Structures are given as C-alpha cells and as structure tokens.
C-alpha cells in the first residue's frame, strides 16, 4: 500500500529531533482527525498509522518482507525483551536493530516500563528506577531512566520512549498521583540523557482516569518539550467509555505540530474513533494474538474460525479482502489447519488480520484527505457490526 499523496500541501512541519520531522497535512473540520507524515532516516510513515508489534525483533509467524508487503511502514519492538535476549550490545554489534532483524524501515521501541509493570510481584519501583526479576531465569536487573535510553540508543530505533510508571485499573488517586509525578521526573532524566540524538523521544502521559492528573502531566511534559506525546496507562482494564472520556479531555491539550501516539490500541472500531479525536499512531498485540487463536477480523465482524459451522465452508474468510490468505484459502481449510495444529494456520491468519488493520488505516487516511471520514466510519461500522460472529 503506497502513500496516498506524494506531493501534499503542508499545514505545519516540525523537526521533532535532529533526524526526524513530522508534517501535518490536513485536519478534518468535522472531527479533528489528522493526516500527516513522519519523515525518518529509514523512510516515511503516513499517519494515522498502525504499528504491528514485533516484541522480540519479529512479528510472530511472519517475515519482515511479508509484513512490509501488506502495508506496514513502521514496527514496534520491545526494549525489555531485547535487553534480556539477545542483549542490546549484541544488536549494536550487528549494526543496530534494523540490520539485525532485516527491517530497513522505521522502528519505535518502548521503554520496557509496561512489561516491568506487568511483572507484578517480580518488580519494585523506586525513585531511582525499577528493580525487577527476569521472567526467563529469575536474574535481577535494574532499569533507570538513563539506562532505558542508553539501551534504545544501542538498538538504534527511530522513535524511543522514556521510562514511565504505568498504573493498573482501578487505581487509588494518591497512587496515581505519585506515579504520574514520578513519570514526569523520569521523563526529564530521559530527556537529558537523550541529548541531541537523531532519534525522537516521546513523552508518556500518565494519571490513570483522573482528569486533573492527566492535565497536569500533559502540561509538565510539554514544558520539558518532547518530540511527540504518547498517552499511556489506558487499555489496562477500564471500560471503553472511560477510556474515551480520558482521551476527550487529554488530546486537545497536545500541541498540534507534534505526533500523538495512543499506546496499546488496536481493535478496528476503536482505532477509527480514536483517529476522530486527533490521534496519529497506534500499536497493539491483539490483531496478531487474536489471529494465532483463531479470531479473525472481517468486513462483517469478528469470525471464530475454529467453530464447527466452518467445517464445510469453502468461502474465503472475507470476500471483500484482497490479502494472500483470502485470495487462496477457504474457511474450511483454515479451520482444518487449526484443528490439526499446523503452523500454517497461524501464519495465514496473522497475515490476514494485519492486512485488515493496515488496509483500514490506508482507507482512513484516504477518507480524511477526501473529507469523508464521518461517512466512512458509519459505513464501516454498519458492516462490521452486521456479522453473526460479532
């Protein structure tokens, strides 16, 4: 899927790091949705964009070439996992993460903070950083804000994230306040360590579901002046209306000339609504994880391929989809592969789900350009919610 516009008009162009620029091309007057371009040393990313997750320097079951062919322009890789295995020094010796994994396109790496958060009893948060035990062998490690930046510099990613303290849901106000304030202090330390590196450093907004904390965090991070701004600490168990309430009062505070990233957000219907609030970047493991368990996205809703109803169903997964899987294989065959425990099932279904989300992003970009996003959303959701498996 190629860029939908090779010579666009530009509303603003912001140098968000010595090596990266963000161009804002259009803002939809009806919704606030934005179309833009991230220009990096490893290529251009058209926004709004979805980043497939390559946790351990790979999108599970697919080659980098396959991921690129279905339209991905940028991947997310995980600092925590790559730190533990194979180690940042190994990757640096290989020439950096792009060369190590054979992906010569933009990469965003998270700080590892969320993974350390999810370790529960295996980690301890201190002012200096986070002490944790490896989930692999129980060895003890210590992540300081400075160390997370140093690791990401060794990886050589294009966009990097600071260490933050992600809170669970529900979360008491005082705990959320302390975590938010620590996130600001850590963000400042990360900015100092990052210095004038070519990669762009984004700030992460925390504050749980408390409006005053989210506002205060946003304002303080903007004073530090990051290359972009990410909204973290959501999709951790709260109901969807609560998530969107937080987004509705947080996003308008963000500077228009900087990219805006909603972390951990990847369901098709949710992406559209988040785009309409003015968000630019998304990532989530759900499209690939769901695919590996047999839950597939189609134009008419979710489809559980393991269900017995598909035993003799010789139609493609989605008659409106042009992905390799839908062009060549039937529901009956895919169900057979799952029941037989064949690896090909995971590959074909992952390929389809990622293609579906990436094609959705291209269609959203086009709708913003044409001023038809509201109509596109209505039509997409009417179809997506019509299927018997939704």
FIVEXRO-259465 format. One record per residue (C-alpha): x, y, z; residue number from 1. Coordinates in pm, whole numbers, plus 50000, padded with zeros to 5 digits. Example, Ala and Ser with C-alpha at 12.3 -4.5 7.8 and 13.67 -1.06 7.14 Angstrom:
<r x="51230" y="49550" z="50780" pos="1"/>
<r x="51367" y="49894" z="50714" pos="2"/>
***
This chain:
<r x="50000" y="50000" z="50000" pos="1"/>
<r x="50170" y="50318" z="49882" pos="2"/>
<r x="50142" y="50666" z="50024" pos="3"/>
<r x="49812" y="50820" z="49917" pos="4"/>
<r x="49972" y="51154" z="49834" pos="5"/>
<r x="50323" y="51216" z="49702" pos="6"/>
<r x="50310" y="51599" z="49699" pos="7"/>
<r x="50069" y="51712" z="49970" pos="8"/>
<r x="50004" y="52060" z="50099" pos="9"/>
<r x="50157" y="52110" z="50442" pos="10"/>
<r x="49988" y="52282" z="50737" pos="11"/>
<r x="50298" y="52258" z="50955" pos="12"/>
<r x="50641" y="52095" z="50954" pos="13"/>
<r x="50809" y="52027" z="51286" pos="14"/>
<r x="51162" y="51899" z="51338" pos="15"/>
<r x="51096" y="51671" z="51634" pos="16"/>
<r x="51460" y="51556" z="51658" pos="17"/>
<r x="51782" y="51625" z="51466" pos="18"/>
<r x="51693" y="51335" z="51233" pos="19"/>
<r x="51312" y="51327" z="51219" pos="20"/>
<r x="51035" y="51562" z="51103" pos="21"/>
<r x="50658" y="51549" z="51137" pos="22"/>
<r x="50441" y="51711" z="50871" pos="23"/>
<r x="50076" y="51785" z="50944" pos="24"/>
<r x="49894" y="51769" z="50612" pos="25"/>
<r x="49525" y="51802" z="50693" pos="26"/>
<r x="49288" y="51833" z="50988" pos="27"/>
<r x="48931" y="51714" z="50931" pos="28"/>
<r x="48699" y="52004" z="51017" pos="29"/>
<r x="48412" y="51777" z="51123" pos="30"/>
<r x="48603" y="51557" z="51365" pos="31"/>
<r x="48956" y="51680" z="51432" pos="32"/>
<r x="49111" y="51373" z="51267" pos="33"/>
<r x="49458" y="51440" z="51127" pos="34"/>
<r x="49660" y="51322" z="50830" pos="35"/>
<r x="50036" y="51359" z="50844" pos="36"/>
<r x="50377" y="51215" z="50768" pos="37"/>
<r x="50668" y="51112" z="50988" pos="38"/>
<r x="50990" y="51155" z="50792" pos="39"/>
<r x="51270" y="50941" z="50936" pos="40"/>
<r x="51616" y="50824" z="50822" pos="41"/>
<r x="51458" y="50486" z="50749" pos="42"/>
<r x="51163" y="50610" z="50548" pos="43"/>
<r x="50826" y="50784" z="50565" pos="44"/>
<r x="50530" y="50684" z="50780" pos="45"/>
<r x="50189" y="50807" z="50667" pos="46"/>
<r x="49962" y="50884" z="50960" pos="47"/>
<r x="49731" y="50787" z="51113" pos="48"/>
<r x="49929" y="50465" z="51126" pos="49"/>
<r x="49916" y="50128" z="51298" pos="50"/>
<r x="50245" y="49972" z="51407" pos="51"/>
<r x="50249" y="49591" z="51414" pos="52"/>
<r x="50418" y="49465" z="51729" pos="53"/>
<r x="50750" y="49285" z="51684" pos="54"/>
<r x="50816" y="49218" z="52051" pos="55"/>
<r x="51138" y="49021" z="52008" pos="56"/>
<r x="51251" y="49177" z="51679" pos="57"/>
<r x="50993" y="48978" z="51485" pos="58"/>
<r x="50622" y="48996" z="51412" pos="59"/>
<r x="50528" y="48645" z="51519" pos="60"/>
<r x="50496" y="48390" z="51232" pos="61"/>
<r x="50577" y="48642" z="50953" pos="62"/>
<r x="50897" y="48753" z="50781" pos="63"/>
<r x="50978" y="49126" z="50771" pos="64"/>
<r x="50929" y="49114" z="50394" pos="65"/>
<r x="50576" y="48982" z="50435" pos="66"/>
<r x="50492" y="49249" z="50691" pos="67"/>
<r x="50618" y="49519" z="50457" pos="68"/>
<r x="50432" y="49377" z="50157" pos="69"/>
<r x="50095" y="49403" z="50333" pos="70"/>
<r x="50146" y="49773" z="50403" pos="71"/>
<r x="50332" y="49815" z="50732" pos="72"/>
<r x="50559" y="50120" z="50735" pos="73"/>
<r x="50674" y="50107" z="51096" pos="74"/>
<r x="50715" y="49839" z="51364" pos="75"/>
<r x="50716" y="49848" z="51743" pos="76"/>
<r x="50981" y="49643" z="51922" pos="77"/>
<r x="51022" y="49580" z="52293" pos="78"/>
<r x="51315" y="49714" z="52491" pos="79"/>
<r x="51259" y="49488" z="52792" pos="80"/>
<r x="51261" y="49164" z="52593" pos="81"/>
<r x="51552" y="49266" z="52369" pos="82"/>
<r x="51751" y="49375" z="52674" pos="83"/>
<r x="51713" y="49029" z="52826" pos="84"/>
<r x="51764" y="48841" z="52499" pos="85"/>
<r x="51987" y="48871" z="52296" pos="86"/>
<r x="52107" y="49189" z="52472" pos="87"/>
<r x="52148" y="49543" z="52335" pos="88"/>
<r x="52524" y="49505" z="52291" pos="89"/>
<r x="52472" y="49205" z="52061" pos="90"/>
<r x="52227" y="49405" z="51850" pos="91"/>
<r x="52458" y="49706" z="51840" pos="92"/>
<r x="52744" y="49484" z="51724" pos="93"/>
<r x="52519" y="49353" z="51446" pos="94"/>
<r x="52476" y="49710" z="51322" pos="95"/>
<r x="52158" y="49803" z="51508" pos="96"/>
<r x="51808" y="49667" z="51527" pos="97"/>
<r x="51717" y="49747" z="51166" pos="98"/>
<r x="52004" y="49540" z="51029" pos="99"/>
<r x="51973" y="49270" z="51296" pos="100"/>
<r x="51612" y="49192" z="51202" pos="101"/>
<r x="51639" y="49286" z="50832" pos="102"/>
<r x="51382" y="49566" z="50854" pos="103"/>
<r x="51517" y="49880" z="50687" pos="104"/>
<r x="51215" y="50092" z="50777" pos="105"/>
<r x="51116" y="50297" z="51083" pos="106"/>
<r x="51110" y="50131" z="51426" pos="107"/>
<r x="50964" y="50254" z="51754" pos="108"/>
<r x="51088" y="50093" z="52074" pos="109"/>
<r x="50903" y="50121" z="52403" pos="110"/>
<r x="51096" y="50172" z="52724" pos="111"/>
<r x="51008" y="49836" z="52878" pos="112"/>
<r x="50812" y="50014" z="53151" pos="113"/>
<r x="50482" y="49843" z="53070" pos="114"/>
<r x="50640" y="49497" z="53069" pos="115"/>
<r x="50807" y="49566" z="53402" pos="116"/>
<r x="50468" y="49691" z="53530" pos="117"/>
<r x="50305" y="49366" z="53422" pos="118"/>
<r x="50558" y="49158" z="53616" pos="119"/>
<r x="50364" y="49226" z="53936" pos="120"/>
<r x="50550" y="49076" z="54232" pos="121"/>
<r x="50868" y="49046" z="54026" pos="122"/>
<r x="50937" y="49420" z="54030" pos="123"/>
<r x="50985" y="49702" z="54279" pos="124"/>
<r x="50951" y="50069" z="54189" pos="125"/>
<r x="51198" y="50311" z="54344" pos="126"/>
<r x="51273" y="50675" z="54276" pos="127"/>
<r x="51598" y="50580" z="54105" pos="128"/>
<r x="51429" y="50329" z="53875" pos="129"/>
<r x="51266" y="49986" z="53864" pos="130"/>
<r x="51420" y="49669" z="54008" pos="131"/>
<r x="51285" y="49352" z="53850" pos="132"/>
<r x="51343" y="48982" z="53809" pos="133"/>
<r x="51372" y="48833" z="53464" pos="134"/>
<r x="51071" y="48623" z="53367" pos="135"/>
<r x="51321" y="48397" z="53185" pos="136"/>
<r x="51564" y="48292" z="53456" pos="137"/>
<r x="51487" y="48493" z="53769" pos="138"/>
<r x="51801" y="48707" z="53740" pos="139"/>
<r x="51779" y="49054" z="53891" pos="140"/>
<r x="51809" y="49375" z="53689" pos="141"/>
<r x="51764" y="49747" z="53745" pos="142"/>
<r x="51614" y="49985" z="53489" pos="143"/>
<r x="51690" y="50350" z="53548" pos="144"/>
<r x="51551" y="50617" z="53314" pos="145"/>
<r x="51905" y="50676" z="53190" pos="146"/>
<r x="51968" y="50307" z="53123" pos="147"/>
<r x="51648" y="50265" z="52919" pos="148"/>
<r x="51761" y="50548" z="52690" pos="149"/>
<r x="52111" y="50405" z="52660" pos="150"/>
<r x="51965" y="50066" z="52564" pos="151"/>
<r x="51744" y="50219" z="52298" pos="152"/>
<r x="52037" y="50418" z="52159" pos="153"/>
<r x="52223" y="50088" z="52122" pos="154"/>
<r x="51922" y="49941" z="51943" pos="155"/>
<r x="51922" y="50238" z="51704" pos="156"/>
<r x="51545" y="50279" z="51683" pos="157"/>
<r x="51389" y="50586" z="51519" pos="158"/>
<r x="51142" y="50674" z="51795" pos="159"/>
<r x="51215" y="50588" z="52157" pos="160"/>
<r x="51012" y="50606" z="52476" pos="161"/>
<r x="51111" y="50718" z="52827" pos="162"/>
<r x="51073" y="50503" z="53136" pos="163"/>
<r x="50733" y="50564" z="53294" pos="164"/>
<r x="50528" y="50418" z="53576" pos="165"/>
<r x="50210" y="50264" z="53439" pos="166"/>
<r x="49932" y="50222" z="53695" pos="167"/>
<r x="49669" y="49946" z="53698" pos="168"/>
<r x="49293" y="49992" z="53690" pos="169"/>
<r x="49132" y="50052" z="53930" pos="170"/>
<r x="49388" y="50273" z="54094" pos="171"/>
<r x="49356" y="50495" z="54402" pos="172"/>
<r x="49408" y="50866" z="54344" pos="173"/>
<r x="49716" y="50902" z="54565" pos="174"/>
<r x="49896" y="50613" z="54397" pos="175"/>
<r x="49809" y="50756" z="54054" pos="176"/>
<r x="49939" y="51098" z="54159" pos="177"/>
<r x="50270" y="50962" z="54284" pos="178"/>
<r x="50319" y="50750" z="53970" pos="179"/>
<r x="50233" y="51045" z="53746" pos="180"/>
<r x="50479" y="51276" z="53920" pos="181"/>
<r x="50750" y="51010" z="53908" pos="182"/>
<r x="50682" y="50965" z="53536" pos="183"/>
<r x="50747" y="51338" z="53487" pos="184"/>
<r x="51073" y="51325" z="53682" pos="185"/>
<r x="51185" y="51017" z="53492" pos="186"/>
<r x="51085" y="51181" z="53164" pos="187"/>
<r x="51307" y="51477" z="53242" pos="188"/>
<r x="51600" y="51249" z="53322" pos="189"/>
<r x="51543" y="51063" z="52996" pos="190"/>
<r x="51541" y="51390" z="52801" pos="191"/>
<r x="51878" y="51490" z="52950" pos="192"/>
<r x="52030" y="51151" z="52868" pos="193"/>
<r x="51886" y="51152" z="52516" pos="194"/>
<r x="52056" y="51481" z="52438" pos="195"/>
<r x="52086" y="51561" z="52068" pos="196"/>
<r x="52047" y="51205" z="51938" pos="197"/>
<r x="51889" y="51171" z="51595" pos="198"/>
<r x="51603" y="50954" z="51722" pos="199"/>
<r x="51288" y="51123" z="51852" pos="200"/>
<r x="51199" y="51090" z="52219" pos="201"/>
<r x="50827" y="51094" z="52307" pos="202"/>
<r x="50685" y="51184" z="52647" pos="203"/>
<r x="50429" y="50949" z="52806" pos="204"/>
<r x="50120" y="51095" z="52972" pos="205"/>
<r x="50004" y="50910" z="53285" pos="206"/>
<r x="49746" y="50987" z="53553" pos="207"/>
<r x="49509" y="50690" z="53543" pos="208"/>
<r x="49148" y="50807" z="53493" pos="209"/>
<r x="49182" y="51130" z="53693" pos="210"/>
<r x="49134" y="51442" z="53483" pos="211"/>
<r x="49341" y="51678" z="53695" pos="212"/>
<r x="49635" y="51434" z="53695" pos="213"/>
<r x="49620" y="51382" z="53318" pos="214"/>
<r x="49608" y="51757" z="53259" pos="215"/>
<r x="49895" y="51826" z="53499" pos="216"/>
<r x="50108" y="51551" z="53343" pos="217"/>
<r x="50043" y="51679" z="52991" pos="218"/>
<r x="50137" y="52035" z="53083" pos="219"/>
<r x="50458" y="51933" z="53261" pos="220"/>
<r x="50570" y="51708" z="52975" pos="221"/>
<r x="50508" y="51987" z="52726" pos="222"/>
<r x="50733" y="52211" z="52935" pos="223"/>
<r x="51010" y="51950" z="52902" pos="224"/>
<r x="50943" y="51962" z="52525" pos="225"/>
<r x="50942" y="51614" z="52377" pos="226"/>
<r x="50943" y="51525" z="52009" pos="227"/>
<r x="50599" y="51368" z="52038" pos="228"/>
<r x="50347" y="51273" z="52304" pos="229"/>
<r x="50207" y="50933" z="52393" pos="230"/>
<r x="49903" y="50857" z="52605" pos="231"/>
<r x="49980" y="50561" z="52829" pos="232"/>
<r x="49809" y="50386" z="53117" pos="233"/>
<r x="49491" y="50306" z="52923" pos="234"/>
<r x="49358" y="49972" z="52799" pos="235"/>
<r x="49454" y="49826" z="53137" pos="236"/>
<r x="49108" y="49705" z="53235" pos="237"/>
<r x="48890" y="50016" z="53231" pos="238"/>
<r x="48564" y="50025" z="53034" pos="239"/>
<r x="48571" y="50171" z="52684" pos="240"/>
<r x="48360" y="50481" z="52774" pos="241"/>
<r x="48609" y="50566" z="53049" pos="242"/>
<r x="48899" y="50539" z="52805" pos="243"/>
<r x="48734" y="50777" z="52560" pos="244"/>
<r x="48644" y="51020" z="52837" pos="245"/>
<r x="49015" y="51043" z="52923" pos="246"/>
<r x="49108" y="51088" z="52559" pos="247"/>
<r x="48849" y="51359" z="52501" pos="248"/>
<r x="48996" y="51591" z="52762" pos="249"/>
<r x="49362" y="51496" z="52710" pos="250"/>
<r x="49412" y="51506" z="52332" pos="251"/>
<r x="49301" y="51872" z="52284" pos="252"/>
<r x="49581" y="51980" z="52519" pos="253"/>
<r x="49852" y="51837" z="52294" pos="254"/>
<r x="50047" y="52062" z="52056" pos="255"/>
<r x="49914" y="52030" z="51701" pos="256"/>
<r x="50255" y="52023" z="51533" pos="257"/>
<r x="50373" y="51712" z="51724" pos="258"/>
<r x="50275" y="51348" z="51658" pos="259"/>
<r x="50030" y="51191" z="51905" pos="260"/>
<r x="50053" y="50825" z="52000" pos="261"/>
<r x="49789" y="50613" z="52178" pos="262"/>
<r x="49967" y="50316" z="52329" pos="263"/>
<r x="49821" y="49965" z="52318" pos="264"/>
<r x="49519" y="50042" z="52099" pos="265"/>
<r x="49435" y="49809" z="51812" pos="266"/>
<r x="49072" y="49698" z="51771" pos="267"/>
<r x="48935" y="49825" z="51436" pos="268"/>
<r x="48628" y="50004" z="51571" pos="269"/>
<r x="48834" y="50166" z="51848" pos="270"/>
<r x="49103" y="50289" z="51610" pos="271"/>
<r x="48851" y="50478" z="51397" pos="272"/>
<r x="48703" y="50658" z="51696" pos="273"/>
<r x="49048" y="50741" z="51835" pos="274"/>
<r x="49155" y="50883" z="51497" pos="275"/>
<r x="48849" y="51107" z="51505" pos="276"/>
<r x="48976" y="51253" z="51832" pos="277"/>
<r x="49302" y="51356" z="51663" pos="278"/>
<r x="49542" y="51070" z="51737" pos="279"/>
<r x="49813" y="50967" z="51490" pos="280"/>
<r x="49990" y="50645" z="51596" pos="281"/>
<r x="49866" y="50315" z="51734" pos="282"/>
<r x="50006" y="49977" z="51832" pos="283"/>
<r x="49859" y="49661" z="51979" pos="284"/>
<r x="49929" y="49288" z="52000" pos="285"/>
<r x="49560" y="49196" z="51958" pos="286"/>
<r x="49548" y="49165" z="51576" pos="287"/>
<r x="49833" y="48913" z="51577" pos="288"/>
<r x="49746" y="48745" z="51908" pos="289"/>
<r x="49383" y="48703" z="51807" pos="290"/>
<r x="49492" y="48558" z="51474" pos="291"/>
<r x="49702" y="48292" z="51647" pos="292"/>
<r x="49400" y="48183" z="51850" pos="293"/>
<r x="49163" y="48181" z="51551" pos="294"/>
<r x="48977" y="48511" z="51600" pos="295"/>
<r x="48976" y="48699" z="51271" pos="296"/>
<r x="48868" y="49045" z="51156" pos="297"/>
<r x="48640" y="49062" z="50854" pos="298"/>
<r x="48436" y="49333" z="50684" pos="299"/>
<r x="48130" y="49195" z="50862" pos="300"/>
<r x="48274" y="49149" z="51208" pos="301"/>
<r x="48485" y="48902" z="51401" pos="302"/>
<r x="48494" y="48541" z="51290" pos="303"/>
<r x="48596" y="48247" z="51511" pos="304"/>
<r x="48745" y="48012" z="51257" pos="305"/>
<r x="48752" y="47708" z="51490" pos="306"/>
<r x="48371" y="47698" z="51508" pos="307"/>
<r x="48215" y="47384" z="51364" pos="308"/>
<r x="47995" y="47584" z="51126" pos="309"/>
<r x="48301" y="47640" z="50905" pos="310"/>
<r x="48384" y="47271" z="50859" pos="311"/>
<r x="48239" y="47271" z="50506" pos="312"/>
<r x="48250" y="47644" z="50436" pos="313"/>
<r x="48457" y="47684" z="50121" pos="314"/>
<r x="48431" y="48063" z="50102" pos="315"/>
<r x="48727" y="48291" z="50180" pos="316"/>
<r x="48748" y="48450" z="50524" pos="317"/>
<r x="48633" y="48780" z="50377" pos="318"/>
<r x="48508" y="48812" z="50020" pos="319"/>
<r x="48597" y="49184" z="50028" pos="320"/>
<r x="48959" y="49125" z="50130" pos="321"/>
<r x="49250" y="49108" z="49884" pos="322"/>
<r x="49507" y="48959" z="50119" pos="323"/>
<r x="49701" y="48646" z="50019" pos="324"/>
<r x="49501" y="48432" z="50262" pos="325"/>
<r x="49160" y="48538" z="50132" pos="326"/>
<r x="49268" y="48508" z="49770" pos="327"/>
<r x="49389" y="48150" z="49807" pos="328"/>
<r x="49236" y="47966" z="50105" pos="329"/>
<r x="48893" y="47879" z="50242" pos="330"/>
<r x="48742" y="47891" z="50586" pos="331"/>
<r x="48717" y="47513" z="50588" pos="332"/>
<r x="49087" y="47474" z="50514" pos="333"/>
<r x="49193" y="47727" z="50778" pos="334"/>
<r x="48974" y="47554" z="51037" pos="335"/>
<r x="49133" y="47222" z="50942" pos="336"/>
<r x="49481" y="47369" z="50989" pos="337"/>
<r x="49395" y="47490" z="51338" pos="338"/>
<r x="49243" y="47160" z="51445" pos="339"/>
<r x="49544" y="46975" z="51303" pos="340"/>
<r x="49782" y="47200" z="51495" pos="341"/>
<r x="49958" y="47320" z="51180" pos="342"/>
<r x="50184" y="47627" z="51198" pos="343"/>
<r x="50049" y="47742" z="50861" pos="344"/>
<r x="49720" y="47831" z="51034" pos="345"/>
<r x="49896" y="48089" z="51249" pos="346"/>
<r x="50084" y="48236" z="50954" pos="347"/>
<r x="49785" y="48269" z="50722" pos="348"/>
<r x="49557" y="48414" z="50989" pos="349"/>
<r x="49820" y="48660" z="51115" pos="350"/>
<r x="49876" y="48773" z="50759" pos="351"/>
<r x="49503" y="48835" z="50718" pos="352"/>
<r x="49445" y="49022" z="51045" pos="353"/>
<r x="49740" y="49255" z="50993" pos="354"/>
<r x="49640" y="49319" z="50632" pos="355"/>
<r x="49288" y="49404" z="50751" pos="356"/>
<r x="49408" y="49663" z="51005" pos="357"/>
<r x="49670" y="49814" z="50773" pos="358"/>
<r x="49416" y="49842" z="50489" pos="359"/>
<r x="49177" y="50008" z="50734" pos="360"/>
<r x="49444" y="50268" z="50816" pos="361"/>
<r x="49501" y="50338" z="50445" pos="362"/>
<r x="49125" y="50383" z="50396" pos="363"/>
<r x="49107" y="50616" z="50696" pos="364"/>
<r x="49391" y="50826" z="50553" pos="365"/>
<r x="49209" y="50849" z="50222" pos="366"/>
<r x="48880" y="50942" z="50389" pos="367"/>
<r x="49050" y="51223" z="50582" pos="368"/>
<r x="49205" y="51351" z="50262" pos="369"/>
<r x="48869" y="51346" z="50084" pos="370"/>
<r x="48671" y="51490" z="50378" pos="371"/>
<r x="48452" y="51179" z="50401" pos="372"/>
<r x="48566" y="51028" z="50734" pos="373"/>
<r x="48225" y="51055" z="50906" pos="374"/>
<r x="48053" y="50873" z="50621" pos="375"/>
<r x="48336" y="50616" z="50604" pos="376"/>
<r x="48303" y="50543" z="50976" pos="377"/>
<r x="47926" y="50498" z="50951" pos="378"/>
<r x="47955" y="50259" z="50658" pos="379"/>
<r x="48243" y="50062" z="50811" pos="380"/>
<r x="48072" y="50013" z="51148" pos="381"/>
<r x="47737" y="49920" z="50995" pos="382"/>
<r x="47908" y="49642" z="50803" pos="383"/>
<r x="48147" y="49541" z="51081" pos="384"/>
<r x="47865" y="49503" z="51333" pos="385"/>
<r x="47638" y="49308" z="51097" pos="386"/>
<r x="47816" y="48971" z="51110" pos="387"/>
<r x="47677" y="48678" z="51304" pos="388"/>
<r x="48005" y="48633" z="51493" pos="389"/>
<r x="48037" y="48992" z="51612" pos="390"/>
***
